[in-house]
Amino acid sequence: MSQKNVVSNPDEEQSQAFSATKQSKTVAKRAVLPWIATFLKPYRLRVVAAIIFLFIGSLAWLSLGQGVRLMVDEGFLQENGERLNEIIMLVIGITALSSSAIFCRFYLMTWLGERVSADIRLKVYDHLLKLSPGFYAKLRTGEVISRFTADSTLLQSVVGSSLSMALRASVTVIGGIVMMAITSIKMTGLVLLAVPMVLGPIFFFGRKVRELSRKSQDRVGDLGAYVDETLHEIHTVQAYSHEEQDRKLFTERVESVMDAARGRIWYRSVLIALVMFLSILAIALVTWVGAHDVMSGGMTGGELSAFMFYAVMVAGSVATISEVIGEIQRAAGASERLIELVEAPIDIPTAEQPISLPQTVRGELTLNQVRFSYKNISADDLSNANGKDKDKDKDNDSAKDEEVIRGLDIHIQSGERVALVGASGAGKSTLFELLQRFYCLDSGTIELDGVDIAQLKPQLLRQQYALVPQESVIFATSVLENVRYGRLDASEAEVIKACEAARAHEFISEFSEGYQTYLGERGVRLSGGQKQRIAIARAILADRPILLLDEATSALDAISEHKVKQALDSLMVGKTTLIIAHRLATVLNADRILVMDQGKLVASGTHQDLMSSSELYREFASLQLITDVA
């Protein structure tokens, strides 16, 4: 785990994660309801049906007030048992109609909540797949996951439940006031005088709740990011007995979540209490006035009973709105965070009219005066971008402004086997990333078979490369699917053939479930050498014209290394191969060696040529390569 996490302030760390972009400030000012409405639009018929059932249910409940009036005036006071029976049956019928409408409304709104949440996740995930590694250097994976899961789940709850309750309560308030007016204009006027007293706290505290909800969600995101990091690196945590410090740092983040939630809870509690008190106070005062009117003969007891029924319904609905408004404001904060992800700019642009590659790609690569710097990523973020990256100066705060690649001119023939040699920070791994266009160049061009890669679709370009990284990537699925990742349409027989070529079939066959064996998260069930052979099998199966090997045999023992090298020798026939080399055996098999230093190409040739012509290569060979021979 990085030192930055040990000393960082969780409040400051999360607040800086995304606020650096102008885009986030713009999103914060946007209304989120229109954004949510775009996801409801495809299901407009269900929305309309839900609203219709909402009106039916609310109006049915409102009509019960007239049933109360009839029971008092025509039943109790008239002592008419037959009429009372008729009124009771009418009330039961209205209740049945309202209950049926409630069932339909609840089902439709809950379904819409689930569907909208699912569609938002699909849209967000689709966009996340288009963003370059530079984006994930600015925003930690755990924070992205928090937005992707917790925020969309909160949105689901609001669309499926809270929004429906707010709409129903609003209809009840409006309908109740209308029925109150029909019953008594005078008393309704008195009630309306109290409305501003009730709405004032709702608007004032509602804005506060929204602001604090956004802050609370950010703290939860920071918490998720820290958990993701510590569990991902659990071996390092336990190996260095760092558990106590991690508990302390985790406790700080938990308390940070509680601090942010405490303010939101306080404002919501005050809001609900004030609304309830003011509503009941208004009802009590109006009822007092109404009771005097009944005693003076100005209205009947049934009318006062109906008015009180409507007043209680309105007060209850206003209280519901005051409670739900807090959830809606929380959802507004969550929506802002999701909008930030969806509207994050794609920093690897696609040409307006992309060029197609020939049907057969030869794999000829040409770099013309290529210059590149990580100027769009902060120095701290560089350390998160690629923790193992050997080419980034992470200790220098000005690294982001310095060129990592400085005027490279390289021409690699089709089918040529080229080794890249240089000290840490020379630019080797960065060159691999630029060839696959994970970052945009500051200047210069990279051409594949004479075509500027900036004019190609990124997906089409990357389909020409088979990558075997130094730290193999294994997914939490079966052996078969891990190897098939290189070519999705491959048959099981083709997968087995690739594994045999990578000398992986032998250990796979020893698994109880063979190629269907689940490998665990990040391949936890495999040794380092086994992971590497799975990755090599994946590259063999992909059968692409250009191979990028980041010291692909580094994790293997001597016997496995010999076997895999035989497989790689066969694989590299007829393919352009670039190898980041740290071992003598690798460079001896290369057609040409490129010596890099601080982003520049300083020498080129065979091992023997460079031993006699390049002092830097001789020094590097004596310190690192020649140890291979011992």
C-alpha positions in Angstrom: 0.0 0.0 0.0 1.2 3.4 -0.8 2.5 5.9 1.7 0.0 8.4 0.5 -2.8 6.4 2.0 -1.1 6.2 5.4 -0.9 9.9 5.9 -3.8 11.1 3.8 -6.7 13.0 5.2 -9.9 11.1 4.1 -11.9 14.3 4.0 -9.4 16.1 1.7 -8.6 13.0 -0.3 -12.1 12.3 -1.5 -13.0 16.0 -2.1 -10.1 16.3 -4.5 -10.8 13.1 -6.4 -13.1 14.6 -9.0 -13.5 18.2 -8.2 -10.5 19.1 -10.3 -12.5 18.9 -13.5 -14.8 21.6 -14.7 -17.2 19.0 -15.8 -18.0 18.0 -12.3 -18.9 21.6 -11.4 -21.2 21.8 -14.3 -23.0 18.5 -13.4 -23.6 19.7 -9.8 -25.7 22.6 -11.1 -27.8 20.3 -13.4 -31.3 19.3 -12.5 -31.3 15.5 -12.1 -35.0 14.8 -12.7 -34.8 15.5 -16.4 -31.8 13.1 -16.6 -33.8 10.4 -14.8 -36.8 11.1 -17.1 -34.7 10.1 -20.1 -34.4 6.6 -18.6 -38.2 6.5 -18.0 -39.1 7.6 -21.5 -38.8 4.1 -23.1 -41.4 2.9 -20.6 -43.8 5.8 -20.9 -46.8 3.6 -21.1 -46.0 2.0 -17.8 -45.4 5.5 -16.3 -48.7 6.7 -17.6 -50.5 3.6 -16.2 -48.8 4.1 -12.8 -49.9 7.7 -12.7 -53.5 6.8 -13.7 -53.6 4.2 -10.9 -52.1 6.7 -8.5 -54.9 9.2 -9.3 -57.5 6.5 -9.0 -56.2 5.4 -5.6 -55.8 8.9 -4.2 -59.2 10.1 -5.4 -60.8 7.0 -4.0 -59.3 7.7 -0.6 -60.4 11.3 -0.8 -64.0 10.3 -1.6 -64.0 8.5 1.8 -64.4 11.9 3.4 -67.8 12.2 1.9 -68.6 8.8 3.2 -67.7 10.0 6.7 -70.0 13.1 6.2 -72.9 10.9 5.0 -72.4 8.5 8.0 -72.6 11.3 10.5 -75.3 13.5 8.9 -77.5 10.8 7.3 -76.8 7.8 9.5 -75.9 8.7 13.1 -77.8 11.9 13.4 -80.8 10.7 11.5 -80.7 7.3 13.3 -81.3 5.7 9.9 -79.9 2.1 10.1 -80.8 1.2 6.5 -79.1 4.3 5.1 -76.1 3.6 7.4 -75.8 0.1 5.9 -75.8 1.5 2.4 -73.1 4.0 3.3 -70.9 1.3 4.9 -71.2 -0.8 1.7 -70.2 2.2 -0.4 -67.2 2.8 1.9 -66.1 -0.8 1.5 -66.5 -0.6 -2.3 -64.4 2.5 -2.4 -61.7 0.9 -0.2 -61.6 -2.1 -2.5 -61.1 0.1 -5.5 -58.4 2.1 -3.8 -56.6 -1.0 -2.7 -56.6 -2.5 -6.2 -55.2 0.8 -7.6 -52.5 0.8 -4.9 -51.5 -2.7 -5.9 -51.1 -1.7 -9.6 -49.3 1.5 -8.8 -46.9 -0.2 -6.4 -46.1 -3.0 -8.8 -45.5 -0.6 -11.7 -43.5 1.9 -9.8 -41.3 -0.8 -8.2 -40.7 -2.4 -11.6 -39.8 1.0 -13.0 -37.4 1.6 -10.2 -35.6 -1.7 -10.8 -35.6 -1.2 -14.6 -34.3 2.4 -14.5 -31.5 1.3 -12.0 -30.6 -1.5 -14.4 -30.5 0.8 -17.4 -28.4 3.4 -15.6 -25.9 0.7 -14.6 -25.8 -0.5 -18.2 -25.2 3.0 -19.5 -22.6 3.8 -16.9 -20.7 0.6 -17.4 -20.8 1.0 -21.2 -19.2 4.4 -20.8 -16.6 3.2 -18.3 -15.4 0.7 -20.8 -14.6 3.5 -23.2 -12.5 5.6 -20.8 -8.7 5.3 -20.9 -6.4 4.3 -18.0 -5.8 8.0 -17.5 -9.3 8.4 -16.2 -8.8 5.6 -13.7 -5.6 7.2 -12.5 -7.7 10.3 -11.4 -10.6 8.4 -9.8 -9.9 5.3 -7.8 -11.6 2.0 -8.7 -13.3 1.7 -5.3 -14.9 5.1 -5.7 -16.1 4.2 -9.2 -17.6 0.9 -7.8 -19.4 2.9 -5.0 -21.0 5.2 -7.5 -21.8 2.3 -9.8 -23.5 0.2 -7.1 -24.6 2.2 -4.0 -25.7 5.3 -5.8 -27.7 3.4 -8.5 -29.3 1.3 -5.7 -30.3 4.5 -3.9 -31.8 5.8 -7.1 -33.7 2.6 -7.6 -35.3 3.0 -4.1 -36.3 6.6 -4.9 -37.8 5.9 -8.3 -39.5 2.8 -7.2 -40.9 4.0 -3.9 -40.1 7.5 -2.6 -41.0 9.3 -5.9 -44.3 7.4 -6.0 -45.0 8.3 -2.4 -44.2 11.9 -3.1 -46.6 12.0 -6.1 -49.4 10.3 -4.2 -49.0 12.6 -1.3 -49.0 15.6 -3.6 -52.2 14.5 -5.3 -53.7 13.9 -1.9 -52.7 17.4 -0.7 -54.2 19.1 -3.7 -57.3 16.9 -3.8 -57.8 17.3 0.0 -57.6 21.0 -0.2 -60.2 21.0 -3.0 -62.5 18.8 -1.0 -61.9 21.0 2.1 -62.9 24.1 0.0 -66.1 22.4 -1.1 -66.9 21.6 2.6 -65.9 25.0 4.0 -64.3 28.0 2.2 -63.7 29.8 5.4 -61.8 27.0 7.2 -59.9 26.2 4.0 -58.7 29.7 3.8 -57.4 29.5 7.4 -55.6 26.3 6.5 -54.0 27.9 3.4 -52.6 30.6 5.6 -50.6 27.9 7.4 -49.2 26.5 4.1 -46.2 28.9 3.8 -45.2 28.0 7.4 -45.0 24.3 6.4 -43.5 24.8 2.9 -40.8 27.1 4.2 -38.9 24.4 6.2 -39.3 21.9 3.4 -37.5 24.1 0.9 -34.9 25.4 3.3 -33.9 22.1 4.9 -34.4 20.2 1.7 -31.5 22.1 0.1 -29.3 21.4 3.1 -30.2 17.7 3.0 -29.2 17.5 -0.7 -25.8 19.2 -0.1 -25.0 16.9 2.9 -26.3 13.9 1.0 -23.7 14.4 -1.7 -21.0 14.8 0.9 -22.2 11.7 2.6 -22.1 9.7 -0.6 -18.6 10.9 -1.3 -17.4 9.7 2.1 -19.0 6.3 1.4 -17.2 6.2 -1.9 -13.9 6.9 -0.1 -14.6 4.1 2.3 -15.3 1.7 -0.5 -12.1 2.7 -2.2 -10.0 2.0 0.9 -11.6 -1.4 1.5 -11.0 -2.3 -2.1 -7.3 -1.4 -1.8 -6.6 -3.1 1.5 -8.4 -6.3 0.5 -6.8 -6.4 -2.9 -3.3 -6.1 -1.2 -4.2 -8.3 1.8 -1.0 -10.3 1.4 1.1 -7.1 1.8 -1.0 -5.8 4.6 -0.5 -9.0 6.6 3.1 -9.6 5.6 4.0 -6.2 7.1 1.7 -6.6 10.1 -0.1 -3.4 9.0 -3.5 -4.6 10.3 -3.6 -2.2 13.3 -2.7 0.8 11.2 -5.3 -0.2 8.6 -7.9 -0.6 11.3 -7.1 2.9 12.5 -7.3 4.4 9.0 -10.5 2.5 8.3 -12.0 3.8 11.6 -11.2 7.3 10.6 -13.0 6.9 7.3 -16.0 5.3 9.0 -16.2 8.2 11.4 -15.9 10.5 8.4 -19.0 8.8 6.9 -20.8 9.2 10.3 -19.8 12.9 10.5 -21.2 13.6 7.1 -24.4 11.6 7.9 -24.9 13.2 11.2 -25.6 16.6 9.7 -27.9 15.2 7.1 -29.8 13.2 9.8 -30.1 16.3 12.0 -31.6 18.4 9.3 -34.0 15.7 8.2 -35.1 15.2 11.8 -35.7 18.9 12.3 -37.6 19.0 9.0 -39.9 16.2 9.9 -40.6 17.4 13.4 -41.3 21.0 12.3 -43.7 19.9 9.5 -45.6 17.6 11.8 -45.8 20.2 14.6 -46.9 23.0 12.2 -49.4 20.7 10.4 -51.1 19.5 13.6 -51.1 23.0 15.1 -52.9 24.3 12.0 -55.4 21.4 12.2 -56.1 22.0 15.9 -56.6 25.7 15.4 -58.9 25.2 12.4 -60.9 22.5 14.2 -61.4 24.9 17.1 -62.8 27.4 14.7 -65.0 24.7 13.1 -66.3 23.5 16.4 -67.6 27.0 17.2 -69.3 27.1 13.8 -71.1 23.8 14.5 -72.2 25.1 17.8 -73.5 28.3 16.2 -75.2 26.4 13.4 -72.9 27.6 10.6 -72.0 24.0 9.6 -73.2 20.5 10.4 -71.3 17.9 12.5 -70.9 15.7 9.3 -69.3 18.6 7.4 -66.9 19.2 10.3 -66.1 15.5 10.5 -65.4 15.4 6.7 -63.3 18.6 6.9 -61.2 17.1 9.8 -60.9 13.8 7.8 -59.5 15.8 4.8 -57.3 18.0 7.1 -55.8 14.9 8.7 -55.2 13.4 5.2 -53.5 16.6 4.0 -51.4 16.8 7.1 -50.3 13.2 6.8 -49.5 13.7 3.1 -47.4 16.8 3.9 -45.6 14.9 6.6 -44.9 12.1 4.0 -43.6 14.7 1.5 -41.3 16.1 4.2 -39.9 12.6 4.9 -39.6 11.6 1.2 -38.0 14.9 0.2 -34.9 13.9 2.2 -34.7 10.6 0.2 -35.2 12.5 -3.1 -32.5 14.9 -2.2 -30.2 12.0 -1.4 -31.0 10.6 -4.7 -30.3 13.9 -6.3 -26.8 13.8 -4.8 -26.3 10.2 -6.0 -27.5 11.1 -9.5 -25.0 13.9 -9.7 -22.2 11.5 -9.0 -23.6 9.1 -11.7 -23.9 11.9 -14.2 -20.3 12.7 -13.6 -19.3 9.2 -14.7 -21.7 9.1 -17.7 -20.5 12.5 -18.9 -16.8 12.0 -18.2 -15.1 12.9 -21.5 -13.6 10.1 -23.5 -10.0 11.2 -23.7 -9.0 8.9 -26.5 -11.0 10.4 -29.4 -12.0 8.5 -32.5 -11.5 10.0 -35.9 -14.7 11.3 -37.5 -14.0 9.1 -40.5 -11.9 6.2 -39.2 -9.6 4.5 -41.7 -9.8 0.7 -42.2 -6.7 -1.5 -42.1 -6.0 -4.0 -44.9 -7.5 -7.4 -44.5 -4.0 -8.8 -43.8 -2.0 -6.7 -41.3 1.7 -7.1 -41.7 2.6 -5.5 -38.4 5.1 -2.8 -39.6 5.5 -0.1 -37.0 6.9 3.4 -37.5 7.3 6.1 -34.8 8.0 9.6 -36.1 9.2 12.2 -33.6 6.9 10.8 -30.8 6.7 12.9 -27.7 4.6 12.2 -24.7 4.1 13.4 -21.1 1.6 12.5 -18.4 0.6 16.2 -18.1 -3.1 15.5 -17.6 -2.4 13.3 -14.5 -1.3 14.7 -11.2 1.9 13.4 -9.6 0.1 11.6 -6.9 -2.3 10.1 -9.4 0.6 8.7 -11.4 1.4 6.3 -8.5 -2.1 4.9 -8.7 -2.3 4.7 -12.5 0.1 1.8 -12.8 1.6 0.7 -9.5 4.1 -1.5 -11.2 4.9 0.9 -14.0 8.6 1.1 -14.4 8.6 4.1 -16.7 7.1 6.9 -14.5 9.1 9.1 -12.2 6.7 8.9 -9.2 8.9 10.6 -6.7 9.2 13.9 -8.5 6.2 16.3 -8.2 7.0 17.7 -11.6 6.9 14.3 -13.4 3.6 15.1 -15.0 5.1 18.0 -16.9 8.2 16.2 -18.0 8.3 14.3 -21.2 8.4 10.5 -20.7 9.0 9.9 -24.4 11.2 12.4 -26.1 11.3 12.5 -29.9 11.4 8.8 -30.7 12.1 7.8 -34.3 11.8 4.0 -34.6 11.0 1.8 -37.6 10.2 -1.9 -36.9 9.9 -4.2 -39.9 7.1 -6.7 -40.3 8.0 -9.9 -38.5 11.0 -8.3 -36.8 11.8 -9.4 -33.2 12.9 -6.3 -31.2 14.0 -6.1 -27.6 13.6 -2.9 -25.6 16.4 -2.4 -23.0 16.8 0.4 -20.5 16.8 1.3 -16.9 13.6 1.9 -14.9 12.0 5.1 -16.1 13.4 4.8 -19.6 10.0 4.7 -21.2 9.6 1.1 -22.2 6.2 0.3 -20.7 4.9 3.7 -21.7 5.9 2.9 -25.3 3.7 -0.2 -25.1 0.8 1.9 -23.9 1.3 4.4 -26.7 1.4 1.7 -29.3 -2.0 0.5 -28.2 -3.2 4.2 -27.9 -4.2 4.2 -24.3 -2.9 7.8 -24.2 -2.8 10.5 -26.9 0.6 11.7 -28.1 1.8 15.2 -27.3 3.2 15.3 -30.8 4.5 13.1 -33.6 2.8 10.0 -35.1 2.8 6.2 -34.7 2.0 4.3 -37.9 0.8 0.7 -38.3 1.5 -0.5 -41.9 1.8 3.1 -43.0 -1.6 4.2 -41.3 -1.5 6.7 -38.5 -3.1 4.9 -35.5 -4.9 8.1 -34.5 -7.0 7.6 -37.7 -8.1 4.1 -36.6 -10.8 3.0 -34.2 -9.1 2.2 -30.9 -10.8 -1.2 -30.8 -9.6 -2.1 -34.3 -6.1 -1.0 -33.5 -5.9 -3.0 -30.2 -7.2 -6.1 -32.0 -3.8 -6.2 -33.8 -1.9 -6.7 -30.5 -1.5 -9.7 -28.3 -0.2 -8.6 -24.9 1.6 -10.7 -22.2 2.3 -8.4 -19.3 4.9 -9.0 -16.6 2.1 -9.4 -14.0 -0.4 -11.7 -15.6 -4.1 -10.8 -15.4 -6.3 -13.7 -14.4 -10.1 -13.2 -14.2 -12.4 -14.8 -11.6 -13.8 -17.4 -14.0 -12.7 -20.8 -15.4 -9.5 -21.7 -17.1 -11.4 -22.1 -20.4 -12.9 -18.6 -20.3 -9.6 -17.1 -19.2 -7.8 -18.4 -22.2 -10.7 -17.8 -24.5 -10.5 -14.1 -23.5 -8.0 -13.8 -26.3 -10.6 -15.0 -28.9 -14.2 -15.4 -27.9 -15.3 -17.6 -30.7 -12.5 -20.2 -30.1 -13.6 -23.8 -29.6 -12.6 -25.8 -26.5 -10.2 -27.8 -28.8 -8.5 -24.6 -29.9 -8.1 -23.5 -26.3 -6.6 -26.8 -25.4 -4.2 -26.6 -28.3 -3.1 -23.1 -27.2 -2.5 -24.3 -23.7 -0.5 -27.2 -24.9 1.7 -24.8 -26.9 2.1 -22.6 -23.8 3.0 -25.8 -21.8 0.0 -25.1 -19.5 -2.1 -28.2 -20.4 -0.2 -30.5 -18.1 -1.0 -28.6 -14.8 -4.5 -27.8 -16.0 -5.2 -31.5 -16.5 -4.3 -32.1 -12.9 -7.1 -29.9 -11.7 -10.2 -31.9 -10.6 -12.4 -30.0 -13.0 -9.8 -29.5 -15.7 -10.6 -26.6 -18.0 -13.8 -25.8 -16.1 -11.8 -25.1 -12.9 -12.7 -21.8 -11.3 -9.4 -19.9 -10.7 -10.6 -17.4 -8.0 -10.3 -13.7 -7.8 -7.2 -12.5 -9.7 -6.2 -16.2 -10.1 -5.5 -16.8 -6.4 -5.5 -20.5 -7.0 -2.5 -20.4 -9.4 1.2 -19.9 -8.9 3.0 -17.1 -10.6 4.3 -19.3 -13.3 1.0 -20.9 -13.9 -0.6 -17.5 -14.3 2.0 -16.6 -16.8 1.4 -19.6 -18.9 -2.3 -19.0 -18.9 -1.6 -15.5 -20.2 0.7 -16.8 -22.8 -1.9 -19.3 -23.9 -4.3 -16.5 -24.2 -1.9 -14.6 -26.5 -1.3 -17.7 -28.6 -5.0 -18.3 -29.1 -5.5 -14.6 -30.1 -3.1 -15.1 -33.0 -2.6 -11.4 -33.7 0.1 -9.9 -36.0 2.0 -8.0 -33.2 3.2 -9.4 -29.9 3.9 -7.2 -26.9 5.9 -9.2 -24.3 6.7 -7.5 -21.0 9.4 -10.0 -20.0 6.8 -12.8 -20.4 9.0 -15.5 -18.8 10.0 -13.6 -15.7 7.7 -15.5 -13.3 8.7 -19.0 -14.5 11.1 -21.5 -13.0 14.0 -22.7 -15.1 12.2 -25.8 -16.5 8.9 -23.9 -17.2 10.9 -21.0 -18.8 12.6 -23.4 -21.2 9.3 -24.9 -22.2 7.5 -21.6 -22.6 10.4 -20.1 -24.6 10.0 -22.9 -27.1 6.3 -22.0 -27.4 7.1 -18.3 -27.8 9.7 -19.1 -30.4 7.0 -20.9 -32.5 4.5 -18.2 -31.7 6.8 -15.3 -32.8 7.4 -16.8 -36.3 6.0 -14.4 -38.9 4.9 -11.9 -36.2 6.2 -8.5 -35.2 7.4 -8.9 -31.6 8.4 -6.2 -29.1 9.9 -7.5 -25.9 10.7 -5.6 -22.8 13.9 -7.4 -21.9 15.7 -7.8 -18.6 17.5 -11.1 -19.2 20.3 -12.0 -21.5 18.5 -15.0 -23.1 15.8 -12.6 -24.3 18.1 -10.1 -26.0 20.3 -12.8 -27.6 17.3 -14.1 -29.5 16.2 -10.7 -30.7 16.9 -9.5 -34.3 17.6 -6.0 -32.9 18.0 -4.4 -29.5 16.8 -0.8 -28.8 18.5 0.9 -25.9 16.3 3.5 -24.3 17.3 6.1 -21.7 15.0 8.8 -20.2 12.6 8.5 -23.1 15.1 8.6 -25.9 16.5 6.0 -28.2 20.3 6.1 -27.6 21.5 2.9 -29.4 20.3 0.2 -31.7 21.8 -3.1 -32.9 22.6 -6.7 -32.0 24.0 -7.7 -28.6 27.5 -8.0 -30.0 27.3 -4.6 -31.8 26.1 -2.8 -28.7 28.6 -4.4 -26.4 31.3 -2.8 -28.5 29.5 0.5 -29.4 27.3 1.5 -26.4 28.8 2.2 -23.0 25.3 2.5 -21.5 24.4 -1.0 -22.9 27.6 -2.5 -21.6 26.9 -1.1 -18.1 23.4 -2.3 -18.2 24.4 -5.7 -19.4 27.1 -6.1 -16.7 24.7 -5.1 -13.9 21.6 -6.8 -15.0 21.7 -8.9 -18.1 25.0 -10.8 -17.5 23.7 -12.0 -14.1 21.7 -14.4 -16.2 24.8 -16.3 -17.2 26.0 -17.0 -13.6 
